Amino acid sequence: MVIWFNNDKARKCLLKRGYVYTLRHLRQGGAIEKREVLMWEKFGSRGTVYVRLWETIDKIENLRKYVSESGFDSVEEWLKAAGNDARELYRVDVIELRSEAR
């Protein structure tokens, strides 16, 4: 499978820290933890990441403790970028980056 990081703020956080918390819509039928191909902007692997479902967000205030590790300046900005109904919080860790992705 593939995970896309087309949002500059989230992608830069991932590349700088080596991990990022990201909000997504529930990935039906997908594994809770797995390796995925990292992509952005165009087709072609930028590396490999480990993706795991961290928690389902039932209250917006639960995101506040993760916002500094999301790449965004506020929960509101994060929700707007993710889509206001995205409630699955994933932690994505870099396993390997291709040299041109750095």
WOLINQUI-V411706 format. One record per run of one state. SS is the DSSP state (H for helix, E for strand, C for the rest). FROM is the first residue (numbers start at 1). TO is the last residue. If there is no record, write none. Layout:
BEGIN
SS FROM TO
SS FROM TO
END
This chain:
BEGIN
C 1 1
E 2 4
C 5 7
H 8 17
C 18 18
E 19 24
C 25 32
E 33 39
C 40 46
E 47 56
C 57 59
H 60 63
C 64 66
H 67 69
C 70 74
H 75 82
C 83 87
E 88 97
C 98 98
H 99 101
C 102 102
END
